[in-house]
Amino acid sequence: MSQMDSEPQLSTSSEAKEDAKPFVAKKATYETEVQWQYRKKFLDHYEGKYPIERLESWSKILSNSKFYGCTYNQDVMQKLNCMLAEMGEETIQPRI
């Protein structure tokens, strides 16, 4: 068996979509309904555009920033604000 035979094959995007299970977001037990609906809107908007694990992470960063005032490094906040702007949502301004 050659090295190429033992390497995993990447599926095409159409094959990946056919084989992929639908993503079902779940409300965290600690989330209020307002927080969950805001995060769910973000998840629904970007579903299929990012890997599920990454999308979950971004949605939690969004929630932490919006509802708890958490701040992250400049690159993270810039990316998050670009994603929000793409959705037509208000961006998150750093607290002074």
N, C-alpha and C positions, 0 to 999 in steps of 0.2 A: 504494500500500500504506500503510495507516495504521500508526501506532506500535504499536497493539495487535496487529496482524497479525504484526509482526516480533519480538515478545517470546516467549520460550519458554513453552510451556504446562507447568504442573506436573501430574504424573499423580496420580491418587488413590492412597491407600495400597494398595488392592487391586491396582491396575495396577502400582504400584511393586514389590509383592511378586512378581507374576507375571513381571515383566521382570528382576528382580534375580537376579544369579548368586549361588549359595550361597557363603557366606564360608568359606574354608578357612584356618584359622590354621596357621602353620608355626613349628616350633621353631627358635629362633635357634641358630647354631653354637656360641655361647658359653654357652648355657643348660645347666645340669645337668638331668637327668630330673626331679628334685624341683621345680626352678624351673619347668620347662615344664609339668608336670602342674598345679601351682598356678595358673599363668597361664592355662592352657587351661580349667580349671574356671571361672575368672572370665569368660573370653571366651565359653564355652558358655552360661553363665548369662545374660549380657547380650546375646547375639546377637539382632539384630533390634530392640533397644530403643534403640540409639545408632547413629549413622553408623559405618561400619567403621573409618575413619581415627581417629575419636575413641576408639573402643573399643580399638584397638591401643595408642593413647597411654596410656589409663588402665591397661591391663594392664601396660605397661612401667613406669609410675610405681609400680604395686603391687609388681612384682617388685623394682625398685630399692629401695623402702622396706623391704620384708620381708626381702630377702636381703643387701642391701648397706648398710642403715642410712641410705640417703639421706633427706633431709628436704626438704620443699617448703613453700610458704607455707601459712598457716593455712587459707585457703579450700580449697585443693587437698586438704590432709589431711582436712579435715572432710568433703568430698564423697566422698573415697575410703573413709573410715571408714563413712559412711552406706551406701555401696554394699556394703561388706563385711558390715555388720550386716544388710542386706536379704537377703544370701545365707546368713546364719547363721554367718558366719565371725568369728573373733576380730579385733578392730580393732587397728590399729597405733599403739602408744604412742610418743611422742617419746622419744628417748634423752637422758638427762641427763648 
